Amino acid sequence: MKISEITLAEAKEHLRIDDDYDSLMIENYLKMAKNYVLKYTGLNKEKADEEEDLSFAVLAIVGEFYENRINSVTSQTKINPMVRSILDMHSINYL
């Protein structure tokens, strides 16, 4: 699956959410996760779409955003090691 093809419905399915209560929040998390992946890797949208494993990273980031939504104001700056590994494989940002 391409990053650009990940929909709100797919993000909610990944999170195992059936109702529409948090839809707007999840939609925003999805946008933020996509932007995070693009900025972290330095890839443009077209190049990122060529790497299907980046879609897993996007969904994992959405999951972390959603799980940590109540404690969003924390000093935790660690990235999930599996997500970091996927992003590092495709990163062209070397700074």
Backbone torsions as a table, in degrees:
resi	resn	phi	psi	omega
1	MET	NA	139.8	177.7
2	LYS	-83.5	150.4	177.7
3	ILE	-57.0	-42.4	-177.4
4	SER	-66.3	-17.9	-178.1
5	GLU	-91.5	-7.2	-179.5
6	ILE	-71.1	122.3	-177.4
7	THR	-105.5	170.0	175.0
8	LEU	-58.1	-42.3	-179.2
9	ALA	-60.3	-40.8	179.5
10	GLU	-69.9	-37.0	177.0
11	ALA	-65.4	-42.2	178.5
12	LYS	-65.7	-36.9	176.4
13	GLU	-64.5	-42.0	177.6
14	HIS	-60.3	-38.3	-179.9
15	LEU	-83.4	-7.6	-177.8
16	ARG	61.3	48.8	179.2
17	ILE	-115.0	127.4	-177.1
18	ASP	-101.1	-27.8	-174.7
19	ASP	-90.5	175.8	-178.1
20	ASP	-99.9	6.0	-173.8
21	TYR	-54.5	-47.6	-176.0
22	ASP	-103.1	18.3	-173.7
23	SER	-57.5	-45.2	-178.6
24	LEU	-63.7	-42.2	179.2
25	MET	-64.2	-43.7	-179.3
26	ILE	-66.4	-38.0	176.9
27	GLU	-61.2	-41.3	177.1
28	ASN	-66.9	-40.7	176.9
29	TYR	-61.7	-38.2	179.2
30	LEU	-64.0	-44.0	177.2
31	LYS	-61.8	-45.1	179.9
32	MET	-63.4	-40.5	-179.2
33	ALA	-65.8	-41.8	177.7
34	LYS	-62.3	-45.0	178.6
35	ASN	-64.0	-40.2	179.2
36	TYR	-59.1	-47.3	-179.5
37	VAL	-61.7	-43.8	-179.9
38	LEU	-64.5	-43.6	-178.9
39	LYS	-71.1	-38.5	180.0
40	TYR	-63.9	-46.0	-175.9
41	THR	-82.6	-27.6	-175.2
42	GLY	82.3	5.4	179.1
43	LEU	-80.9	150.0	171.4
44	ASN	-84.2	173.1	-175.1
45	LYS	-59.4	-39.7	-177.8
46	GLU	-66.0	-45.2	179.4
47	LYS	-66.6	-40.4	179.8
48	ALA	-64.2	-35.1	178.3
49	ASP	-65.4	-21.7	178.9
50	GLU	-75.6	-15.6	-176.6
51	GLU	-108.9	96.4	-173.6
52	GLU	-64.3	-28.5	-178.9
53	ASP	-69.1	-16.8	176.1
54	LEU	-67.8	-25.5	177.3
55	SER	-65.6	-34.0	175.0
56	PHE	-63.7	-41.6	178.5
57	ALA	-61.6	-41.9	178.8
58	VAL	-60.0	-47.6	-178.6
59	LEU	-66.3	-36.2	177.5
60	ALA	-65.4	-39.7	178.6
61	ILE	-66.6	-41.9	176.4
62	VAL	-58.3	-43.0	178.5
63	GLY	-60.5	-42.4	178.9
64	GLU	-67.4	-41.5	176.8
65	PHE	-58.4	-46.1	-176.3
66	TYR	-67.4	-44.2	-179.4
67	GLU	-64.7	-31.7	-176.8
68	ASN	-101.7	17.0	-175.1
69	ARG	-62.5	-32.4	-179.1
70	ILE	-75.7	-36.9	-179.5
71	ASN	-102.1	40.0	-174.3
72	SER	-68.9	-19.3	179.5
73	VAL	-100.5	79.4	179.3
74	THR	-129.4	171.6	178.1
75	SER	-94.8	7.0	-178.5
76	GLN	-71.6	122.7	-179.5
77	THR	-122.9	15.0	-178.1
78	LYS	-82.5	142.4	176.4
79	ILE	-100.0	141.4	174.9
80	ASN	-50.5	126.8	-176.1
81	PRO	-57.9	-35.8	179.3
82	MET	-68.6	-41.8	177.9
83	VAL	-64.1	-44.7	179.0
84	ARG	-59.0	-42.0	-180.0
85	SER	-61.6	-45.0	178.7
86	ILE	-63.2	-46.4	-178.7
87	LEU	-65.4	-40.2	179.9
88	ASP	-62.9	-33.5	179.3
89	MET	-62.5	-28.3	-175.2
90	HIS	-110.8	3.6	-175.4
91	SER	-74.4	133.1	173.0
92	ILE	-112.7	2.3	173.8
93	ASN	-87.3	118.4	-177.0
94	TYR	-111.3	13.8	178.7
95	LEU	-91.7	NA	NA
